């Protein structure tokens, strides 16, 4: 029995090491902060403050991922739309989360697991005075957000972005739906601490 358990543990360790080596080049390429479009939305302390539980609203919408070589990730996203009948009003969503990522050693699928309890989102709709944003941050109610992501094997290449050769990240959901391409804007990445912030760092419940 003890021999069987020891053999199982050994095989699991070997499989993990093989998987790490198998995707070493991709993991190396993934490290950094990636952002869509102009790069206005970026992960890190400039987007989400876990101590005050406030977002800093970027000047334009977009999405950002950051990855480290040792298996951590972070996401920042800002989406908005105007009401055609009231163009001065806006509906918007901001969200932030982070956690661990891994690759399936069989098919290369990327799995991104959040640190449960750390992710947050906020929304304001139209001209609702109780859920409006200032020019720099939002006082809108903040709700928990925790979403597991599964993607096809990501592709990193070099392409022209605003006339400059840049690293390009292309990702697709398992359904085949493509995400907007992201461009590497920072390396090393801009990220908040890679541990469970709401308990270990700030004692927030």
MOJODA-V317938 format. One record per residue. N is the residue number from 1. RES is the residue in three letters. PSI is psi in degrees with one decimal (* if undefined). NEAR is the number of other ideal C-beta (glycine too) atoms within 8 Angstrom. Layout:
N/RES/PSI/NEAR ; N/RES/PSI/NEAR
This chain:
1/UNK/-48.3/4 ; 2/UNK/-37.4/5 ; 3/UNK/-41.1/6 ; 4/UNK/-44.4/7 ; 5/UNK/-44.3/8 ; 6/UNK/-40.1/8 ; 7/UNK/-41.3/8 ; 8/UNK/-47.0/8 ; 9/UNK/-40.6/8 ; 10/UNK/-44.2/8 ; 11/UNK/-40.1/8 ; 12/UNK/-43.2/8 ; 13/UNK/-41.7/8 ; 14/UNK/-40.0/8 ; 15/UNK/-41.5/9 ; 16/UNK/-42.1/8 ; 17/UNK/-40.5/8 ; 18/UNK/-42.2/9 ; 19/UNK/-43.8/11 ; 20/UNK/-43.5/9 ; 21/UNK/-35.7/7 ; 22/UNK/-36.8/8 ; 23/UNK/20.0/10 ; 24/UNK/-44.6/8 ; 25/UNK/-43.2/6 ; 26/UNK/-42.5/11 ; 27/UNK/-40.2/12 ; 28/UNK/-41.7/8 ; 29/UNK/-33.4/8 ; 30/UNK/-28.7/10 ; 31/UNK/132.4/11 ; 32/UNK/-179.3/13 ; 33/UNK/128.3/16 ; 34/UNK/145.5/12 ; 35/UNK/148.0/14 ; 36/UNK/161.4/11 ; 37/UNK/-127.6/9 ; 38/UNK/-8.1/5 ; 39/UNK/17.1/10 ; 40/UNK/-31.3/11 ; 41/UNK/120.5/15 ; 42/UNK/147.0/15 ; 43/UNK/170.7/16 ; 44/UNK/-177.1/13 ; 45/UNK/-15.9/7 ; 46/UNK/-6.3/6 ; 47/UNK/-45.5/13 ; 48/UNK/131.1/11 ; 49/UNK/104.1/9 ; 50/UNK/-21.3/12 ; 51/UNK/-46.1/5 ; 52/UNK/-9.8/5 ; 53/UNK/52.6/8 ; 54/UNK/146.4/10 ; 55/UNK/147.1/11 ; 56/UNK/120.8/10 ; 57/UNK/120.3/12 ; 58/UNK/163.1/11 ; 59/UNK/-25.0/3 ; 60/UNK/162.3/9 ; 61/UNK/162.3/9 ; 62/UNK/-174.2/14 ; 63/UNK/147.7/13 ; 64/UNK/140.1/16 ; 65/UNK/145.7/12 ; 66/UNK/145.3/16 ; 67/UNK/146.8/13 ; 68/UNK/162.3/12 ; 69/UNK/-23.9/7 ; 70/UNK/21.2/4 ; 71/UNK/20.3/7 ; 72/UNK/152.1/12 ; 73/UNK/163.5/12 ; 74/UNK/148.0/15 ; 75/UNK/141.2/14 ; 76/UNK/135.6/14 ; 77/UNK/139.5/12 ; 78/UNK/116.8/14 ; 79/UNK/143.6/7 ; 80/UNK/161.0/9 ; 81/UNK/151.7/7 ; 82/UNK/152.5/8 ; 83/UNK/115.6/10 ; 84/UNK/-30.2/5 ; 85/UNK/-20.2/3 ; 86/UNK/78.2/8 ; 87/UNK/-18.1/6 ; 88/UNK/-8.5/4 ; 89/UNK/153.8/9 ; 90/UNK/146.5/9 ; 91/UNK/128.9/12 ; 92/UNK/154.5/12 ; 93/UNK/133.7/11 ; 94/UNK/140.3/12 ; 95/UNK/153.4/12 ; 96/UNK/138.9/16 ; 97/UNK/166.6/14 ; 98/UNK/169.1/15 ; 99/UNK/-147.9/11 ; 100/UNK/150.0/9 ; 101/UNK/158.2/12 ; 102/UNK/160.7/9 ; 103/UNK/137.7/14 ; 104/UNK/120.9/9 ; 105/UNK/-14.4/7 ; 106/UNK/-50.3/4 ; 107/UNK/1.4/5 ; 108/UNK/6.4/9 ; 109/UNK/135.2/11 ; 110/UNK/123.8/15 ; 111/UNK/128.7/11 ; 112/UNK/107.5/13 ; 113/UNK/129.4/8 ; 114/UNK/159.0/12 ; 115/UNK/106.4/12 ; 116/UNK/130.1/6 ; 117/UNK/-12.4/9 ; 118/UNK/-26.8/14 ; 119/UNK/146.7/15 ; 120/UNK/154.4/13 ; 121/UNK/157.8/12 ; 122/UNK/152.5/13 ; 123/UNK/146.3/10 ; 124/UNK/144.7/13 ; 125/UNK/126.6/6 ; 126/UNK/-128.1/9 ; 127/UNK/31.5/7 ; 128/UNK/112.1/8 ; 129/UNK/-21.7/5 ; 130/UNK/-6.8/4 ; 131/UNK/50.7/9 ; 132/UNK/159.7/11 ; 133/UNK/144.3/10 ; 134/UNK/-177.1/8 ; 135/UNK/-21.2/4 ; 136/UNK/-29.9/5 ; 137/UNK/172.6/9 ; 138/UNK/141.2/12 ; 139/UNK/10.1/7 ; 140/UNK/151.3/10 ; 141/UNK/138.7/5 ; 142/UNK/133.1/8 ; 143/UNK/155.2/7 ; 144/UNK/145.0/7 ; 145/UNK/121.3/10 ; 146/UNK/112.0/10 ; 147/UNK/124.1/7 ; 148/UNK/136.3/8 ; 149/UNK/140.9/7 ; 150/UNK/124.8/9 ; 151/UNK/153.4/13 ; 152/UNK/163.4/11 ; 153/UNK/122.7/10 ; 154/UNK/156.0/11 ; 155/UNK/127.6/7 ; 156/UNK/128.6/10 ; 157/UNK/178.5/7 ; 158/UNK/128.6/6 ; 159/UNK/168.7/7 ; 160/UNK/129.9/7 ; 161/UNK/113.0/9 ; 162/UNK/38.3/4 ; 163/UNK/6.3/4 ; 164/UNK/135.3/6 ; 165/UNK/122.2/6 ; 166/UNK/156.8/10 ; 167/UNK/130.8/10 ; 168/UNK/132.7/13 ; 169/UNK/122.8/14 ; 170/UNK/129.2/11 ; 171/UNK/148.6/12 ; 172/UNK/141.6/10 ; 173/UNK/163.7/11 ; 174/UNK/-21.4/8 ; 175/UNK/-11.5/4 ; 176/UNK/-9.8/7 ; 177/UNK/126.1/6 ; 178/UNK/141.7/8 ; 179/UNK/158.3/11 ; 180/UNK/139.1/7 ; 181/UNK/147.2/8 ; 182/UNK/154.3/14 ; 183/UNK/139.7/13 ; 184/UNK/119.7/12 ; 185/UNK/-19.0/9 ; 186/UNK/142.8/10 ; 187/UNK/114.2/7 ; 188/UNK/162.0/6 ; 189/UNK/157.9/14 ; 190/UNK/111.9/10 ; 191/UNK/153.7/13 ; 192/UNK/166.7/11 ; 193/UNK/140.0/6 ; 194/UNK/56.7/8 ; 195/UNK/-177.6/7 ; 196/UNK/99.9/9 ; 197/UNK/-39.5/13 ; 198/UNK/-13.6/11 ; 199/UNK/-54.4/9 ; 200/UNK/-34.3/5 ; 201/UNK/-46.1/10 ; 202/UNK/-5.9/8 ; 203/UNK/24.4/6 ; 204/UNK/140.4/8 ; 205/UNK/*/3
